[in-house]
């Protein structure tokens, strides 16, 4: 019998705040259905999402987050 304090770790991932049915299905597919499965899954990579000031400052071949403003939109013909 496991200690009572560990019981939440064996709950379904959908009980976590911010995890809805769609995200729970994705987590279940990649990590497993329980919170403990998610905790035991090591990350496979990191995406740097720090803001880059300009597109010219972005390093080619890397993933960056750009703040943009749309000045105009053209309808396709």
C-alpha positions as CSV (number, residue, x, y, z in Angstrom):
1,X,0.0,0.0,0.0
2,X,1.4,3.4,-1.0
3,X,1.5,6.4,1.3
4,X,-1.6,8.7,0.9
5,X,0.6,11.7,-0.1
6,X,1.5,9.8,-3.3
7,X,-2.1,9.2,-4.4
8,X,-2.4,12.3,-6.6
9,X,0.6,11.2,-8.7
10,X,-1.5,8.2,-9.9
11,X,-4.5,10.3,-11.0
12,X,-5.4,10.9,-14.6
13,X,-3.4,13.8,-16.3
14,X,-6.7,15.6,-17.0
15,X,-6.9,16.5,-13.3
16,X,-4.0,18.9,-13.7
17,X,-4.9,22.6,-14.0
18,X,-5.0,23.8,-17.6
19,X,-5.2,20.3,-19.1
20,X,-8.3,19.8,-21.1
21,X,-9.5,16.8,-23.0
22,X,-7.5,17.5,-26.2
23,X,-4.2,18.2,-24.3
24,X,-4.8,15.2,-22.0
25,X,-5.1,12.9,-25.1
26,X,-1.8,14.2,-26.5
27,X,0.0,13.8,-23.1
28,X,-1.5,10.3,-22.8
29,X,-0.2,9.4,-26.3
30,X,3.3,10.6,-25.6
31,X,3.9,10.1,-21.9
32,X,1.1,8.0,-20.5
33,X,-2.3,8.4,-18.8
34,X,-1.1,9.2,-15.2
35,X,0.6,12.2,-13.7
36,X,3.5,10.0,-12.6
37,X,4.0,9.0,-16.2
38,X,4.3,12.6,-17.2
39,X,6.9,13.3,-14.4
40,X,9.0,10.3,-15.5
41,X,9.2,11.5,-19.2
42,X,12.4,13.4,-19.8
43,X,12.4,16.3,-22.2
44,X,13.9,15.7,-25.6
45,X,14.7,19.3,-26.5
46,X,14.4,22.9,-25.7
47,X,12.9,25.8,-27.8
48,X,14.3,29.2,-27.0
49,X,11.2,31.5,-27.0
50,X,12.9,34.7,-25.8
51,X,12.0,37.7,-27.8
52,X,14.3,38.7,-30.7
53,X,14.3,42.5,-31.3
54,X,14.3,42.4,-35.1
55,X,14.2,39.8,-37.8
56,X,17.8,40.9,-38.7
57,X,19.0,39.9,-35.2
58,X,17.6,36.3,-35.6
59,X,20.2,33.6,-36.2
60,X,19.5,31.6,-39.4
61,X,18.5,28.0,-38.7
62,X,17.2,28.7,-35.2
63,X,13.7,29.0,-33.8
64,X,12.9,32.5,-32.5
65,X,9.8,34.4,-31.5
66,X,9.2,37.7,-33.3
67,X,6.9,40.5,-32.3
68,X,5.2,41.7,-35.6
69,X,2.6,44.1,-36.6
70,X,0.5,43.5,-39.7
71,X,0.3,46.8,-41.7
72,X,-1.9,45.5,-44.6
73,X,-3.4,42.4,-46.0
74,X,-4.0,41.5,-49.6
75,X,-6.8,39.3,-50.7
76,X,-5.8,36.3,-52.9
77,X,-7.2,36.4,-56.4
